[in-house]
Amino acid sequence: MSLSWKARRRWALVVLILGLPAYIVVAVSLVGLLGRPGLVWELLIFVGLGFLWMLPLRRVFLGVGRADPDAPPPPPEGRH
């Protein structure tokens, strides 16, 4: 079952407001358990974790920045 554009937009907002901060807390906590790796390793871990959260959710974010494809077209502007 595919999500409608409006549902994807709502879920994207929920993920960004609630899910992303929770993921950041979990990621920082997990890296904290590793101790303090070198600066380059720490940067690579955080960049990798930064991309990792997007992979399972890319279908939710697909096309939410565009206009609603199911909405009726706007009326044409009249000439003045």
C-alpha positions in Angstrom: 0.0 0.0 0.0 1.5 3.3 -1.1 1.3 6.4 1.0 -0.5 9.4 -0.4 1.4 12.7 -0.9 -0.3 14.2 2.1 0.5 11.2 4.4 4.1 11.2 3.3 4.3 14.9 4.1 2.9 14.3 7.6 5.2 11.3 8.3 8.2 13.3 7.1 7.3 16.0 9.5 6.9 13.5 12.4 10.3 11.9 11.5 12.1 15.2 11.4 10.5 16.6 14.6 10.6 13.4 16.8 12.6 10.7 15.1 15.7 12.6 14.1 16.5 14.1 17.5 15.9 10.6 19.1 18.3 9.1 16.5 20.9 11.8 17.2 20.8 11.0 21.0 21.1 7.3 20.3 24.0 7.8 17.8 25.9 10.1 20.2 25.4 7.6 23.0 26.7 4.7 21.0 29.7 6.6 19.8 30.3 7.6 23.5 30.4 3.9 24.4 33.3 3.4 22.0 35.5 5.8 23.9 37.2 8.6 22.1 38.4 7.4 18.7 40.7 9.5 16.6 39.2 12.7 15.1 39.1 11.2 11.5 37.4 8.0 12.7 34.9 9.9 14.8 34.1 12.1 11.8 33.7 9.1 9.5 31.4 7.4 12.1 29.1 10.5 12.4 29.0 11.0 8.7 28.1 7.4 8.2 25.4 7.5 10.9 24.2 10.7 9.3 23.5 9.0 6.0 22.3 5.7 7.7 19.1 7.2 9.1 17.9 8.3 5.7 18.1 5.0 3.9 15.0 3.3 5.3 13.0 6.5 5.2 13.8 7.8 1.7 10.4 6.7 0.4 8.7 8.9 3.0 10.7 12.0 1.9 10.4 11.3 -1.8 8.6 14.3 -3.5 7.3 16.0 -0.3 9.0 19.3 -1.3 7.0 19.4 -4.6 3.5 20.5 -5.2 0.7 18.0 -4.5 0.4 15.9 -7.7 -3.2 15.0 -7.0 -4.3 18.6 -6.5 -6.3 20.3 -9.2 -4.3 22.7 -11.4 -4.6 26.4 -10.4 -6.9 28.5 -12.5 -5.2 30.4 -15.3 -4.5 34.1 -14.7 -6.6 36.5 -16.7 -5.1 39.2 -18.9 -5.4 42.7 -17.6 
